[in-house]
Amino acid sequence: MSKGHSERTAISRRRFVGGAATLAGAALFGGAARAQSALEGVLAAPNRGGWNDQFDTRAASVRNVASYQPVFSPSTLSAMQSATGQYNQIVMAGGWPMVPDGGKLELGVQSAAVPALRQRLAIAGDLDRSAGGSAQFDTYVQAAVKRFQARHGLPADGAVGEYTFKALNVPADVRLAQLQTNIQRLSAIPIDPGRFVMVNIPAAQLEAVEGGRVVQRHTAVVGKIDRQTPILDSKITNLNLNPYWHAPASIVRKDIIPLMQKDPTYLTRNDIVIFAPDGSVIPPETINWQTDEAVKYLFRQNPGKMNAMSSVKINFSNPYAVYMHDTPQQSVFSQLMRFESSGCVRVQNVRDLIVWLAQGTPGWDRATIEKTIAARTRQDVNLADPVPLHFTYLTAWATDPTVVQFRDDIYRRDGAEQLAMTSAQPTAYAAGEQASADLPY
């Protein structure tokens, strides 16, 4: 996306938000009776999330939130347009109340903030309107909070803490504009009718789609704010099992040299070999680590448990030198904010994905792939049927108009600062992933 296009999008978005806010203000100042009537109309709408008086609080937390419907599908666009109409009604009725952040809200708590929380959840369709306005945080509120959290990519623990408060208190007109922005984005994307892989960067999530449904969904780690994962369309053509990892010059300069100054055994411990331009091996002790001499050499990490890409690298043609891969640091997938890479995409349970990618490639069933990885044998697999790949940036979508998904605008592309709810401390790295647990790859 060009800088000019980004600026135009931001300006357009601000105008839209301002216009929506004006409409909301008109609804608010039109009289208390009219506002109450409009609010009751929103709450009484038959499509407020499909709740009923008999709903089970044990199952309601993620009811209809998870879906086999792909984000990339014509029905998603239709659902988003329908959801936009609903959110416009909410804005016209005055929006939803702010929930006072006076400390954590959880099951059993009685707080003056809970009635506002109940109203906020009911307006968005997460809480049945018959649940009342009690100040008690009961199981009905807990279930509704879990559903809200699931829709916003937050851990669905049913307790209202820092990030849930922030998500709750994004105004309705800003959410409406966010939906409008993402409808424009999705409208511009050609929908692939066959097998494909889609990585949604703000969601840090990957979908493998076949036959018009999601057959696999994977948690991912994507690029930092200053090493952004690019938007691209390509085809996955090749898998490297037990790959080598080559350290970019910037990583050698900014990370490896300082690490070697502190610990001369670092390269040996991490199974990294140094090569001269003629291919000869350079012993680490022959390099002056107090200078930038090392930058002129090639640093290659051998396949194995310490390798930055672990068991597999997934290749596709692109001008950004990025790829998808496994990682030895599986704990990163449990983090709330998974924006930690240098632009590449790390994939949880990646072996399930590569088995699916290799369908139709003779000789590469799951047993063979697992055997090859276990043997630490370096092997390239050229896919018989390359699989289309799409890296996209969607911060709002709906595969069901009553279940609108929102995510943090991590790269600040939506034009409203309130949608970028996290602050990351960026660190510049060149394309390519770092080498070990000592490096922030």
PyMOL commands that set and color helices and strands:
alter all, ss='L'
color gray80, all
select helices_A, chain A and resi 3-28+32-44+60-62+74-92+114-123+129-131+139-151+162-168+172-187+249-262+266-269+284-286+293-296+330-334+350-357+366-374+417-419
alter helices_A, ss='H'
color red, helices_A
select strands_A, chain A and resi 196-200+205-210+213-223+232-241+245-246+272-275+298-301+312-316+324-325+339-341+345-347+379-392+396-400+403-406
alter strands_A, ss='S'
color yellow, strands_A
deselect
rebuild
show_as cartoon
